[in-house]
């Protein structure tokens, strides 16, 4: 229906009607835009969501997914998800429609992820790549389940990329620990601390 100037606040807002997933007519209002252009851009994005999910840009689908799962998750969890989408998913697929993301595109995204490096110059671990892949897959599952996306989940077809393996960790056997324990037996406080750490399984994760 267009953008309107809120003379009292000095900002712009959008007011429109749409049909929800039940087919019921609803009214939507969004306030606080600094310019008319921003308000119209938001309206266009919203209409993409409602008209056809397959033609929705992937970045809009990600935002819709995050908005709709907020009530079920802790704020910290949502923030973590948002960071992964904004930094490692949306930049690669920006401008691509949800329905156009196929298994090959997901595999190319995986190749791109494997070319990235951490702050210390190392490639991402397999565990982190699996986490990113799970986030993208969860978004597609949500769009299929809640918005009738008919093109399916391409992540399930493509699978997760293979990153570097987590470095193996050395763990003392009971005999090895007992030998060490005997060496610090004359230092009661240190000995007690290690007793608690070892026998209670309090190892670094």
Buried (B, 14 or more C-beta within 10 A) or exposed (E): EEBBEEEEEEBBBBBBEBEEEEEEEEEBEBEEBEEBEBBBBBBEBBEBBBEBBBEBBBBBBBBBBBEEBBEEEEEEEBEBBBEBBBEBBBEBBEEEBBBBBBBEBBBBBBEEBBEEEEEEEEBBBBEBBBBBBEBBBBBBBBBBEBBEBEBEBBBEEBEBBEBBEEEEEEEEEEEEBEEEBEEBEEEEEEBEEBEEEBEEEEEEE
